[in-house]
Each structure stands twice: as C-alpha cells, then as structure tokens.
Amino acid sequence: MTAATYGAATRDLRLDFFRGLALFSIFIDHIPNNFFARFTIQSFALADAAEVFILISGYAAGMIYGRVLDRQPLPRATARIFHRAWQLYVAHIFLFMLYMATVAHMTNLLDASLYAEEFHAANFLKEPDIAVIMALTLRFQPVFMNILPLYILLLLALPLMLLGLRRWPVPTLALSIALWLAVQIDGTVNLPAYPGANQRWFFNPFAWQALFFISAWFGWRGTRGGSPWLADRRLFWLAVAVALASLVLRVNWTLHILYDPFPPLFAQTLWPLTSKSDLSPLRFASVLALALLVARLVPPRGRFLESGFSKPFVMCGRHSLHVFCLGILLSMIGHLIINELFGGIFLQAVVTAAGIAIMVALAWLMDWFAASGTASKPRENSGEAQ
C-alpha cells in the first residue's frame, strides 16, 4: 500500500491541499520584492501561510497523537511525539548547514558580504563555533529558518497539553489563551535568540502556542465523534463576517501597494495591530475564521481536491517536511538569482515557476518511491506531514 493510497477511505485531502498551498506561498513570499507574492495567501487575508501551516500542523498532531494517547499509555504516546520532534530537529539542523554553506559560498563567489548580513548569517562566518552551538539549541534562527524551531518546541509541549485537554479541557485551553493574551499585553514575553542580548524568537512561541494547541484540540475532538461547533449557525456567520472583512481590507491594502494613490482603508489604525511575531488578534481571528469556513464548506474528499489541478498541492502537502526544506533553499537561491541579474517580472516569473516545479517534482519522486516499495511504511494516520 502506498503513501498516496494509504488510508484512502479516511484521508482528509483538505489538510494536504492547504498545506501544499501554504508551502508554495512560503516559497514565493520568501523571495524579496517578488511580484507574485502579491497573489499568495497574505494578499487575501490578515494572516498568511505561516498561520495556515501551524494551524494544519496542530490539527494533524492532535488528530494523530490524540488517537495514540487514547490507545496507548502516556509514556509510549510521548515517545512517539518526541520521535517526531527529533525528526524535525534533524531536518532543521541539516537544512541549517546547507543554508549556511550556500550563503558562505555565494558570499565568497560574488564577493558580496552584504548577503551574509541580509540572511542573518554574518555571525556564523565570524564565530562559527558559537553560532553552531546556538543553532543546535535553536537560538540561532537565520532568515527563513524560524518556523521549524517553533514547530519542534510546540511538539515537545504537546504530550502535556494533550493530557490536559483530555482531563481538564476548559482550564487547559484557558491557560493557553491567557498565555497568548500575556504576549499581547507585554511583547517582551518571549524566548532569547542569537545574536545580541535583546534578540528574541521571531515566532513568539508563547503566542503561537495558542493557535497550535487550539487546532490540536479540534483535531483530537474530530476523532471522537465530530465537532458539534461546526453546525453552529451563529459561529458560521461570524466566521463569514470576519473572513469577508479580512478579504476586503487585505485586497484594499494590496491595491494600495500596487497603485499608491489608491486609498488604504484603516491602514494607519489596523496595520500596527497585525504583528506576525506575536500573532496579533487580527491575524488569529482571520485564520480561525478561514479554517472554520473550510471545515464547514469543503468536503474532506471533494471532487475539486481529487482533480488534476489539486494534485500538485496535495502531493506537496503530503510530503511537507521535505518540500518545505527544499523550498527554503530554493527561495534563497531564487533571491540571489533575481538580485544578481537585476531581474524584472519576467525573471521573477521564471524563478517562481521553476521553484514550484522542482518542489512538485520532489513530491512526485517521493510518491514514486513509495509506490515502488522503497519508501518507509506510511504513518498510522495519513494526516501527518511526512
């Protein structure tokens, strides 16, 4: 049985599709001044691909490991979660070394030390011994290299949170929301990062944990008889209102970026309230509203999700860890190519299309390996990113 067909009767293709969409958006958004970044998730909501990625990761983790916790004792369930965190950690460190090697090589080849500063890699070149130690402890997070450390940390806390959600759901969720509120009140509540005494994690884990664990709660609840809140009409129409307001505002702001005389609605008032690092209330509400609408309106295995158009998204979402790591390297290389060749919109289109094609090719290759029986056995639940 292949990764593509495993659990065909129960696989929720929405997770794979939107995870693939988030991966493509992350790749495109990470190329500075890329014209096509104006048409990714961030241009149609007050959230972006990072929120979608963490929300889906939390939902899948709750669905998978919540079920494991229902069937196995806590120590064994914890061991499985920690094993997954270890896999992510190894992938992050491997990606870090490839990232730094690429930056160092390009800096020397092009005689452009500015790139080392731009990618926040200068300290690695100056003091590699300290920088490596800081990377191993997840404190050194160069540009584009900050979402996996967040994911790893949240997975390490997941066993305790699942236990709390299982026995004391209301106090546990209240504690998670209270921690998120503490960050909104005092933005200094964060973890230290490297370099500099005042450096902090870009994705504040004390804020982003709320999105991850609320999603994990819904994922776990979904394995125990569905989610009655999806049928609440008042909640549905509230989500519609929030999503529409987010769409109108973000499209309006995007039009202002494209054509400066176009007046941006409430930009001076609301833009400061869209902090990504601290997961501002506007971003939080926007991504939750979108998630509720997708859960309510899109079937898990709808015809659109099984169409040829959706296949590249679904394939990449199914192998999200590998595709994500490749996308980080491709976005960095794409930035260097566009910058060195003074590329306009045509070169940006070529780099964007080539990068996405390479990401899809990797996902297809991994599917092919699985179909050939050379890949490892798929996980118990196909919602988990591989």
DOLUMTOR-792318 format. One record per residue (C-alpha): x, y, z. Coordinates in steps of 0.02 Angstrom, whole numbers, padded with zeros to 5 digits, always signed. Example, Ala and Ser with C-alpha at 12.3 -4.5 7.8 and 13.67 -1.06 7.14 Angstrom:
<recs>
+00615-00225+00390
+00684-00053+00357
</recs>
This chain:
<recs>
+00000+00000+00000
+00073+00168-00050
+00081+00335+00038
-00040+00402-00091
-00169+00266-00065
-00143+00226+00118
-00299+00264+00216
-00389+00316+00058
-00556+00296+00141
-00515+00414+00283
-00381+00531+00218
-00430+00713+00234
-00365+00791+00073
-00404+00965+00138
-00253+00953+00254
-00137+00905+00112
-00207+01032-00011
-00198+01183+00103
-00031+01128+00173
+00034+01120-00006
-00041+01291-00042
+00047+01359+00113
+00213+01284+00056
+00200+01366-00115
+00154+01531-00032
+00301+01520+00089
+00421+01491-00055
+00351+01637-00156
+00339+01755-00006
+00519+01720+00043
+00586+01793-00120
+00602+01980-00081
+00513+02101-00197
+00433+01956-00290
+00284+02024-00387
+00193+01858-00370
+00195+01871-00180
+00051+01993-00203
-00059+01845-00250
-00021+01723-00111
-00121+01691+00048
-00056+01850+00130
-00144+01958-00001
-00317+01889+00035
-00321+01877+00225
-00248+01963+00377
-00149+01802+00406
-00027+01715+00290
+00048+01546+00252
+00135+01532+00421
-00031+01533+00515
-00104+01406+00394
+00048+01293+00413
+00045+01297+00604
-00144+01277+00612
-00141+01122+00500
+00010+01053+00592
-00079+01073+00758
-00240+00995+00693
-00147+00846+00618
-00044+00823+00777
-00199+00824+00887
-00289+00703+00771
-00143+00581+00761
-00067+00586+00934
-00231+00613+01024
-00287+00448+00949
-00123+00369+01002
-00148+00434+01178
-00322+00356+01180
-00249+00186+01136
-00079+00184+01221
-00010+00237+01391
+00058+00413+01407
+00244+00363+01405
+00227+00272+01238
+00124+00412+01161
+00251+00539+01224
+00393+00437+01148
+00307+00441+00979
+00284+00629+00987
+00464+00656+01041
+00522+00544+00899
+00431+00656+00776
+00507+00810+00858
+00679+00729+00840
+00648+00701+00653
+00604+00884+00634
+00757+00935+00734
+00874+00831+00624
+00792+00905+00468
+00813+01081+00538
+00998+01058+00578
+01032+00978+00409
+00942+01121+00324
+01038+01246+00430
+01206+01177+00373
+01153+01177+00189
+01086+01353+00211
+01248+01418+00288
+01357+01328+00161
+01257+01408+00020
+01267+01582+00096
+01455+01565+00130
+01489+01502-00046
+01386+01636-00132
+01460+01772-00022
+01636+01721-00072
+01593+01687-00254
+01507+01854-00279
+01620+01949-00158
+01463+02019-00078
+01468+02016+00112
+01300+02106+00108
+01216+01938+00078
+01284+01870+00240
+01205+02017+00331
+01043+02004+00234
+01019+01820+00275
+01074+01848+00456
+01221+01731+00429
+01363+01853+00467
+01388+01788+00644
+01408+01612+00579
+01551+01671+00468
+01629+01772+00610
+01613+01646+00753
+01556+01478+00682
+01591+01383+00844
+01469+01488+00946
+01344+01502+00803
+01335+01312+00782
+01303+01288+00968
+01166+01419+00961
+01091+01334+00809
+01092+01166+00899
+00996+01246+01043
+00875+01328+00918
+00927+01504+00971
+01012+01548+00806
+00875+01569+00676
+00932+01649+00513
+00808+01721+00389
+00679+01591+00334
+00741+01470+00469
+00622+01511+00611
+00464+01409+00585
+00535+01235+00614
+00607+01281+00786
+00433+01342+00834
+00355+01180+00773
+00484+01075+00867
+00455+01168+01030
+00266+01153+01015
+00279+00965+00983
+00386+00944+01138
+00248+01026+01241
+00109+00929+01155
+00104+00774+01270
+00072+00881+01423
-00057+00986+01331
-00148+00833+01263
-00156+00760+01437
-00228+00924+01500
-00352+00936+01356
-00407+00758+01390
-00438+00781+01577
-00465+00967+01604
-00505+01042+01432
-00578+01209+01487
-00439+01257+01610
-00306+01197+01488
-00374+01299+01342
-00400+01448+01459
-00217+01437+01512
-00162+01433+01329
-00268+01586+01287
-00207+01676+01444
-00026+01649+01390
-00067+01719+01217
-00151+01870+01299
+00002+01899+01407
+00106+01918+01249
-00019+02042+01177
-00005+02146+01335
+00183+02131+01356
+00277+02091+01196
+00438+02058+01292
+00370+01889+01347
+00473+01782+01228
+00625+01668+01218
+00802+01735+01193
+00883+01714+01024
+01056+01740+00949
+01146+01854+00914
+01127+02001+01031
+01065+02016+01210
+00898+02088+01155
+00864+01966+01013
+00704+01863+01028
+00621+01724+00930
+00533+01792+00776
+00386+01674+00801
+00349+01703+00984
+00310+01527+01049
+00208+01594+01196
+00088+01673+01070
+00089+01544+00931
+00058+01400+01050
-00124+01457+01063
-00156+01428+00878
-00065+01261+00879
-00150+01191+01035
-00325+01253+00992
-00304+01169+00824
-00239+01012+00911
-00394+01013+01021
-00508+01019+00869
-00407+00884+00783
-00421+00769+00933
-00605+00806+00957
-00636+00765+00775
-00579+00586+00806
-00706+00566+00947
-00870+00590+00856
-00854+00751+00758
-00862+00935+00803
-01036+00999+00852
-00974+01179+00845
-00964+01165+00655
-01155+01160+00648
-01175+01322+00749
-01253+01446+00628
-01206+01599+00731
-01024+01545+00734
-01029+01511+00548
-01096+01684+00504
-00971+01764+00622
-00833+01673+00528
-00906+01734+00363
-00905+01914+00426
-00726+01903+00490
-00664+01820+00330
-00750+01948+00219
-00685+02094+00321
-00509+02022+00313
-00525+01996+00125
-00586+02173+00092
-00451+02253+00198
-00308+02148+00131
-00359+02165-00051
-00377+02352-00024
-00202+02363+00051
-00131+02258-00090
-00208+02376-00218
-00129+02522-00124
+00041+02436-00138
+00015+02411-00325
-00052+02587-00353
-00001+02711-00220
-00141+02840-00247
-00271+02706-00207
-00326+02747-00027
-00293+02608+00101
-00439+02578+00219
-00399+02598+00405
-00216+02558+00369
-00145+02681+00495
-00258+02611+00631
-00256+02425+00594
-00085+02392+00515
+00007+02413+00682
-00112+02281+00752
-00059+02147+00629
+00101+02089+00715
+00154+01922+00645
+00286+01888+00777
+00160+01897+00920
+00012+01826+00822
-00097+01980+00839
-00285+01962+00871
-00325+02012+00692
-00214+01876+00620
-00278+01749+00747
-00461+01786+00709
-00430+01787+00521
-00351+01614+00511
-00477+01536+00631
-00621+01606+00526
-00546+01536+00367
-00519+01367+00449
-00699+01358+00507
-00765+01402+00335
-00656+01271+00251
-00710+01140+00378
-00892+01184+00350
-00896+01209+00162
-00762+01094+00089
-00787+00904+00099
-00634+00803+00156
-00628+00716-00012
-00720+00835-00126
-00710+00819-00315
-00602+00975-00327
-00475+00903-00205
-00458+00746-00312
-00443+00841-00476
-00287+00857-00581
-00271+01041-00535
-00260+00999-00349
-00140+00853-00368
+00023+00956-00355
-00041+01041-00197
-00096+00877-00120
+00068+00789-00163
+00174+00928-00088
+00063+00937+00066
+00082+00750+00090
+00272+00768+00095
+00275+00938+00177
+00435+00922+00280
+00544+00878+00131
+00459+01004+00017
+00470+01141+00149
+00657+01116+00172
+00686+01117-00015
+00578+01272-00033
+00684+01367+00092
+00842+01334-00008
+00755+01373-00172
+00688+01539-00109
+00862+01590-00054
+00938+01539-00221
+00796+01623-00313
+00827+01785-00220
+01011+01780-00266
+00973+01747-00450
+00846+01888-00463
+00956+02010-00367
+01116+01973-00463
+01032+01981-00633
+00928+02134-00588
+00778+02031-00635
+00611+02107-00676
+00442+02025-00679
+00489+01902-00817
+00636+01831-00721
+00532+01829-00562
+00402+01725-00657
+00534+01604-00719
+00613+01583-00546
+00443+01563-00462
+00381+01435-00590
+00545+01339-00587
+00548+01332-00397
+00370+01267-00387
+00406+01139-00523
+00557+01074-00427
+00454+01061-00267
+00318+00964-00358
+00448+00853-00439
+00518+00807-00268
+00345+00764-00203
+00309+00659-00358
+00476+00570-00337
+00435+00528-00157
+00265+00461-00209
+00352+00357-00342
+00474+00287-00213
+00328+00243-00101
+00236+00158-00244
+00394+00058-00284
+00401-00007-00107
+00566+00081-00071
+00494+00209+00048
+00462+00180+00231
+00291+00120+00286
+00165+00263+00296
+00115+00327+00465
-00039+00266+00555
-00139+00418+00505
-00115+00500+00338
-00147+00673+00404
+00030+00685+00469
+00155+00776+00360
+00298+00669+00303
</recs>
